[in-house]
Amino acid sequence: MTGRQRYAALGLVVLVVVGAIALIEIVISPPEPTVGVGLPGADEAQAAAPAPATPAATQAIAEATGAATPRATAAGTTAPTAPAITSTAAPAPATSSPTVATSAPAPVTSAPTPAPTPQVVVGQLPELPVIGTAPEFAGITAWLNSEVLTMDELRGRPVLIDFWTFGCINCIRTLPHVRAWHDAYAPHGLVIVGVHTPEFNHEYEEANVRESLPSRGVIWPVAMDNGYKTWRAYKNRFWPHKFLIDQEGQIRYHHIGEGAYQETEKAIRALLAEGGTELSHIPLSSAAIPHKTTPSPSIGPRSLFAGSGFAFGSYLGNPTGTPDDGARVFTDNVAHDAERLYLDGRWDWVANAALAQPQADETARVSVPFHAQAVSVSFGVSGNESVRVNVTVDGEPIPADRRGGDVLTGPDGQTHLLVDQFRLYDILRNAGESVGELQFSVGQRGLALYTVSLS
C-alpha cells in the first residue's frame, strides 16, 4: 500500500468515529419539540380533562332531594332533565370560597361525602301523593254527634275518615289517638268522621252505637253505614281503616289497622300546613298517649271468631258436636292449641256467634288457650236480664293483679262477669306476654259469644 492509500484509509476511520460520537449524543439528548406548531396532539393536550362521572348513589340522592311537589305528576309525564354541559375551556382554579353554580353541579373531585341520616322531627312532614278522589258518603242510616255531612260541604278542610265498629278491639285501641288528633287539630280545621260499619247484629242498632260513644271518648261525627254503601264506595275491606282527604277532596294517605300513629299525625299536619296553618308550636299528640292503651305483643293482635260464618268456622278447635233440639252438644275431649275456641256442652253454633243453650243443671263452657298480654271478649245477651259467666285462668280464679276491668269477685272468691249488653268485656291484663288458658262457664241461656280478642 502506498503512502497516499494509507492516508486515505486513516481519514475514513476518523470520519466514521466522529459520526458515531455525534449519533450517540443525539440519542442521549434528543431536541425538545416546539408545542403548538402543527405537532400531532398539541390541541388535545390543552383541552380540559373530563369531569369524573357522578357515582350512582350520589346521583340518586341528588334526584331524591331535588325540587318536588307534594302531589304526584300527571299520569304519563316525567320531570324534565337538564341537558349535559360540555366545556371546551380549561377549568378555573379553585379558590378558598368557591361559587356554587346554579345551572349545573360542580364536578366531583374527591370521594363524595355521604348524605346525613335523616332525623325524624316534628318539623319534617311527609310529601303525600294523590291516591284518588274521595267518594261521597252513601247509604248513611243515621248521623250521630252531628248533622248530615257531605264531602262537598267539607271542601276546604282536611278530613279523616275512620272506618270502625264499636265492638272491634282493634278499632277501640286506636280511639285514644283519634281523640288526641281531634283535640289538637279540630280547632285548626281538621274534621274527623267515624264511618261505623257493623260487623255483628247488635252493631246495626243505633241505640247501641250511640250508647257506646261516651265511654270511648268519641265526640266527633259518626255516620252509621249499615248497608255497607260507603264501605264499598271506598273499596274497603278492613276494620279499622283510616283515609286522609285534603282540602280539595283528594285522598292523600290511608292506613289499615292499628299503629303508625305518628306517621298518620304527620300526614294530618302536612295537609294543614298545605292550607297555610302554622303548627310548629303544637307537639305530636301521639307521643303523649300511654303505651298501655295500644299494646303490641311480638305476635301481634288477633281475633278469634265464633260461628260458622268466619273462615268456615275454623276457629272452633273441637268437632262440631251432635245436633239436639236445635242446638249441638259439644264434647271437649281433644288437645288444645292456641288460636282456637273449644266448646263443651250445649251450644247453638250460628253464622256469627255461639249461643249458650244449657238445660237445667247443665253448664256450657268455652276454653281459650292464649299467648297474649291482654284478652277481651265480645259477649251479648238475648234478653233483658244479665247473665253470670264464671271465668278462670289456668283453672283458678283470676288473680287481682291480672283482672280486667269487667271481672268481679264473689264472696266465695270466684271470679265472674255480669253480661248485660252486647259489648267488649275486659277480661285479662298481664304485665307482659303470657301463655295460659281462660275458661268461661255459664249455667243459664241467653249468652252469646262473638269474638275473643288477644293482644
C-alpha positions in Angstrom: 0.0 0.0 0.0 1.3 3.4 -0.9 1.5 6.3 1.4 -1.4 8.0 -0.4 -3.6 5.0 0.3 -2.6 4.8 3.9 -3.6 8.5 4.5 -7.0 7.9 2.8 -7.8 4.9 4.9 -6.8 6.8 8.1 -9.1 9.7 7.1 -12.0 7.3 6.6 -11.6 5.8 10.0 -11.6 9.3 11.6 -14.8 10.2 9.8 -16.5 7.0 11.0 -15.5 7.6 14.6 -16.7 11.3 14.6 -20.0 10.3 13.1 -20.6 7.6 15.7 -19.9 10.0 18.5 -22.4 12.5 17.1 -25.0 9.8 16.7 -24.6 8.7 20.3 -25.0 12.3 21.5 -28.3 12.7 19.6 -29.7 9.5 21.1 -28.8 10.5 24.6 -30.1 14.2 24.4 -32.9 14.5 21.8 -34.1 18.0 20.9 -37.2 19.4 22.7 -40.2 19.7 20.3 -42.0 23.0 19.8 -45.5 22.7 21.1 -48.5 24.0 19.1 -47.0 24.3 15.7 -48.7 21.6 13.8 -47.5 18.8 16.1 -49.9 15.9 16.5 -51.7 16.0 19.9 -50.9 19.6 20.7 -54.5 20.7 20.7 -55.7 17.7 22.7 -53.1 18.4 25.3 -54.6 21.8 26.0 -58.3 20.6 26.3 -59.9 20.4 29.8 -59.9 16.9 31.3 -63.4 15.5 31.6 -65.1 15.6 35.0 -65.3 12.3 36.7 -68.7 10.5 36.5 -71.0 11.2 39.4 -71.4 8.0 41.5 -74.8 6.3 41.2 -75.5 6.7 44.9 -74.8 10.5 44.8 -76.9 10.9 41.7 -79.8 9.1 43.4 -79.6 11.4 46.4 -79.5 14.4 44.2 -82.6 13.3 42.3 -84.4 12.4 45.6 -83.7 15.8 47.2 -84.5 17.9 44.1 -87.5 20.2 43.9 -90.7 18.2 44.1 -94.4 19.0 44.6 -96.4 17.2 47.3 -98.6 15.6 44.7 -97.9 13.1 42.0 -97.4 14.3 38.5 -100.0 13.6 35.8 -100.0 10.1 34.5 -97.6 9.5 31.7 -95.4 12.6 32.4 -91.9 12.9 33.7 -90.0 15.7 35.1 -87.6 17.3 32.5 -83.9 16.8 33.0 -81.2 19.4 32.3 -79.0 18.8 29.2 -75.4 17.9 29.8 -73.0 20.8 29.6 -69.7 20.2 27.7 -66.9 22.5 28.5 -64.1 23.2 26.0 -62.1 25.6 28.2 -59.8 24.7 30.9 -61.5 24.8 34.4 -60.8 27.7 36.6 -58.6 27.0 39.5 -60.5 26.5 42.8 -60.5 29.3 45.3 -60.9 29.3 49.0 -64.6 30.2 48.7 -65.9 28.5 45.6 -69.0 29.9 43.9 -71.9 27.4 43.8 -73.2 27.1 40.2 -77.0 27.0 39.8 -77.1 25.7 36.3 -75.1 22.5 36.8 -73.4 20.8 39.7 -69.7 21.3 40.2 -67.6 18.3 39.2 -66.8 15.8 41.9 -63.0 16.0 42.6 -62.9 13.7 45.6 -64.9 10.9 47.3 -68.4 12.2 47.9 -69.5 13.0 51.4 -72.2 10.6 52.5 -75.6 12.2 53.0 -76.5 12.6 56.6 -79.1 10.2 58.1 -82.4 12.0 58.3 -83.6 12.7 61.8 -87.4 12.3 62.4 -88.5 15.6 63.9 -91.9 17.3 64.1 -90.8 19.8 61.5 -90.2 17.3 58.8 -93.6 16.5 57.1 -94.2 13.8 54.5 -95.0 14.5 50.9 -98.4 13.0 50.2 -99.3 11.8 46.7 -102.8 12.0 45.3 -104.3 8.5 45.6 -107.8 9.3 44.2 -110.9 11.3 44.7 -112.8 10.7 47.9 -116.2 9.2 47.3 -119.3 10.9 48.8 -121.0 9.4 51.9 -123.6 6.9 50.7 -126.4 5.0 52.4 -125.9 6.5 55.8 -128.8 5.4 58.0 -128.1 7.9 60.9 -125.7 10.7 61.8 -124.6 10.7 65.5 -122.9 13.7 67.2 -123.6 15.8 64.0 -126.0 17.0 61.4 -125.8 15.4 58.0 -122.4 16.0 56.3 -121.3 15.7 52.7 -117.9 15.6 51.2 -118.8 18.6 49.0 -119.7 20.7 52.1 -116.4 19.7 53.7 -114.2 21.1 50.8 -111.6 23.5 52.1 -110.9 21.4 55.2 -108.8 18.2 55.6 -111.0 15.2 56.6 -110.0 12.0 58.4 -112.4 9.1 57.6 -112.2 6.3 60.1 -113.9 3.0 59.3 -114.7 1.3 62.6 -117.2 -0.5 64.7 -117.7 -0.3 68.4 -117.3 -4.0 69.1 -113.9 -4.3 67.4 -110.9 -4.3 69.8 -108.5 -3.2 67.1 -110.7 -0.2 66.4 -111.1 0.6 70.1 -107.4 0.7 70.7 -107.0 3.4 68.1 -109.6 5.7 69.6 -107.4 7.4 72.2 -105.1 8.5 69.3 -108.1 9.7 67.2 -109.4 11.6 70.2 -105.9 13.2 70.6 -105.9 14.3 67.0 -109.4 15.7 67.3 -108.4 17.7 70.3 -105.2 19.0 68.8 -106.2 19.8 65.2 -110.0 20.2 65.0 -109.5 23.9 66.2 -107.2 24.3 63.2 -109.7 22.9 60.6 -109.4 19.0 60.8 -112.7 17.2 60.5 -112.9 13.6 61.7 -115.8 11.4 60.6 -116.2 7.9 62.0 -117.9 5.7 59.5 -119.5 2.9 61.7 -119.9 -0.2 59.5 -121.3 -3.0 61.7 -119.7 -6.4 62.0 -122.3 -8.1 64.3 -126.1 -7.9 64.6 -126.0 -5.7 67.7 -123.9 -3.1 66.0 -126.7 -2.4 63.5 -128.8 -0.8 66.3 -128.5 2.9 66.6 -129.2 2.9 70.3 -126.2 0.5 70.9 -123.9 2.6 68.8 -125.0 5.9 70.4 -124.6 4.4 73.9 -121.0 3.2 73.2 -119.7 6.6 72.1 -119.3 8.4 75.5 -117.4 5.5 77.1 -115.0 5.5 74.1 -114.5 9.3 74.1 -116.0 9.6 70.6 -117.2 13.2 70.3 -116.7 13.6 66.5 -119.4 12.9 63.9 -120.3 9.2 63.4 -122.0 8.1 60.2 -123.9 4.7 60.5 -123.1 2.8 57.3 -125.5 -0.2 58.0 -125.8 -1.0 54.3 -122.0 -1.0 53.7 -122.5 1.5 50.9 -119.8 4.0 52.0 -117.6 1.0 52.8 -117.9 -0.3 49.2 -117.5 3.2 47.7 -114.1 3.3 49.3 -113.4 -0.3 48.3 -112.7 -1.0 52.0 -112.2 -4.5 53.5 -110.8 -3.7 57.0 -111.6 -2.5 60.5 -110.1 -0.1 61.3 -109.1 1.7 58.1 -108.3 5.4 58.0 -108.4 7.7 54.9 -107.0 11.2 55.0 -108.6 13.6 52.5 -107.2 17.0 51.6 -109.0 20.4 51.2 -109.7 19.7 47.5 -111.4 16.3 48.2 -108.4 14.1 47.2 -107.4 11.0 49.2 -103.7 11.6 50.1 -103.0 9.0 52.7 -104.5 5.8 54.2 -103.6 3.3 56.9 -105.0 -0.2 57.7 -105.2 -1.5 61.3 -103.5 -0.3 64.4 -100.2 1.5 64.7 -98.5 4.2 62.5 -99.9 6.8 64.8 -97.1 9.3 64.4 -97.0 8.8 60.6 -100.7 9.4 60.5 -100.5 12.5 62.6 -97.6 13.9 60.5 -99.8 13.4 57.4 -102.6 15.4 59.1 -100.1 18.1 59.9 -98.8 18.1 56.3 -102.3 18.8 54.9 -102.9 21.5 57.4 -99.6 23.1 56.5 -100.5 23.0 52.8 -103.5 25.1 53.8 -101.2 27.6 55.5 -101.8 26.5 59.1 -98.8 27.1 61.4 -98.3 24.1 63.7 -94.8 24.4 64.9 -96.0 25.3 68.4 -98.1 22.1 68.7 -96.2 18.9 69.7 -97.1 15.5 68.3 -100.0 14.3 70.4 -99.4 10.6 69.7 -96.2 10.7 71.8 -98.3 11.5 74.9 -100.7 8.5 74.6 -99.9 5.9 77.3 -98.4 2.8 75.7 -100.7 0.6 77.7 -103.6 1.7 75.5 -102.0 0.2 72.4 -100.2 -3.0 73.5 -98.1 -4.6 70.8 -97.1 -8.1 71.6 -94.5 -9.7 69.5 -97.0 -11.9 67.7 -99.5 -9.1 67.1 -103.2 -8.6 68.0 -105.6 -11.4 66.9 -109.3 -12.0 67.0 -110.9 -15.5 67.3 -114.4 -15.5 65.8 -117.2 -17.7 67.0 -119.8 -19.0 64.5 -119.7 -20.8 61.1 -119.6 -17.6 59.0 -115.9 -16.7 59.7 -113.2 -18.7 58.0 -115.8 -21.5 57.5 -115.9 -21.9 61.3 -112.3 -22.9 61.5 -111.7 -21.1 64.8 -113.5 -24.0 66.5 -110.9 -26.4 67.8 -113.1 -29.4 68.5 -115.7 -31.3 66.5 -119.0 -29.5 65.8 -120.9 -31.9 68.1 -124.2 -33.8 67.9 -127.4 -32.0 66.8 -130.0 -32.0 69.6 -133.2 -29.8 69.8 -131.9 -27.0 67.6 -128.5 -26.9 69.3 -125.4 -29.1 69.3 -123.9 -31.0 72.2 -120.2 -30.4 72.1 -117.6 -32.6 73.8 -114.2 -31.1 74.6 -112.0 -34.1 74.6 -109.1 -33.0 72.3 -105.7 -31.5 73.0 -105.8 -27.7 73.0 -103.9 -25.4 70.7 -103.6 -21.7 70.8 -105.7 -19.5 68.4 -108.8 -21.8 68.8 -112.1 -22.0 70.7 -113.1 -25.2 72.4 -116.8 -25.7 73.3 -118.3 -28.1 75.8 -121.9 -28.7 76.5 -125.0 -27.4 74.6 -124.3 -24.5 72.2 -126.0 -23.2 69.1 -123.3 -22.6 66.5 -124.8 -20.0 64.2 -123.4 -17.8 61.5 -121.6 -15.2 63.6 -121.8 -16.4 67.2 -122.0 -19.3 69.6 -125.2 -19.2 71.7 -125.1 -21.0 75.1 -128.1 -23.3 75.5 -127.6 -25.2 78.7 -130.6 -27.1 80.1 -131.4 -27.4 83.8 -128.4 -28.4 85.9 -126.1 -28.2 82.9 -123.2 -25.9 82.2 -121.9 -24.7 78.8 -118.2 -24.0 78.7 -115.7 -22.4 76.3 -111.9 -22.7 76.7 -109.5 -20.3 75.1 -105.8 -21.1 75.1 -103.9 -17.8 74.7 -100.5 -16.2 74.2 -101.1 -12.6 74.8 -100.7 -9.6 77.1 -104.4 -8.8 77.3 -107.6 -10.7 76.5 -111.0 -9.2 75.8 -114.3 -10.9 74.7 -117.3 -9.7 72.8 -120.4 -11.0 74.7 -124.0 -10.3 74.3 -127.3 -11.3 75.8 -130.6 -12.3 74.1 -132.9 -10.9 76.8 -133.1 -8.0 79.2 -131.6 -9.9 82.2 -127.9 -10.1 82.9 -126.1 -13.4 82.6 -123.5 -14.5 85.1 -120.4 -16.0 83.4 -117.7 -17.6 85.7 -114.2 -17.2 84.4 -110.9 -18.8 85.4 -107.3 -18.7 84.2 -105.4 -22.0 84.2 -108.3 -23.5 86.3 -108.0 -20.8 89.1 -109.8 -17.5 89.8 -108.0 -14.6 88.0 -105.5 -13.0 90.5 -106.3 -9.4 91.4 -103.2 -8.0 89.6 -104.3 -9.7 86.3 -108.1 -9.0 86.4 -109.6 -6.9 83.6 -111.9 -4.1 84.4 -115.1 -6.2 83.9 -114.0 -9.1 86.2 -115.8 -9.3 89.5 -115.1 -11.4 92.6 -117.9 -13.0 94.6 -117.9 -13.8 98.4 -116.6 -17.3 97.6 -113.5 -15.8 95.9 -114.6 -17.0 92.4 -114.2 -14.5 89.5 -117.0 -13.8 87.1 -118.7 -11.4 84.7 -122.2 -10.0 84.6 -123.0 -9.7 80.9 -126.0 -7.3 80.4 -125.5 -6.0 76.9 -123.5 -6.5 73.7 -120.0 -5.0 74.2 -116.4 -5.8 74.6 -115.6 -7.1 78.1 -112.1 -6.6 79.6 -111.0 -10.0 81.0 -107.3 -10.3 81.5 -104.3 -7.9 81.8 -100.9 -9.3 82.1 -97.8 -7.3 82.9 -96.2 -8.8 79.8 -96.9 -11.5 77.3 -98.2 -14.6 79.0 -99.2 -18.1 78.0 -102.2 -19.8 79.6 -105.9 -20.8 79.2 -109.1 -19.0 80.0 -112.3 -20.9 80.6 -115.8 -19.3 80.7 -118.8 -21.3 82.0 -122.5 -20.4 82.1 -125.5 -22.2 83.6 -128.3 -20.2 82.0 -129.5 -19.5 78.5 -129.2 -16.2 76.7 -125.4 -15.7 76.4 -123.9 -15.0 73.0 -120.1 -15.3 72.3 -118.9 -13.3 69.3 -115.2 -12.8 69.4 -112.2 -13.3 71.7 -109.5 -10.6 71.1 -105.9 -11.3 72.0 -103.3 -8.5 72.2 
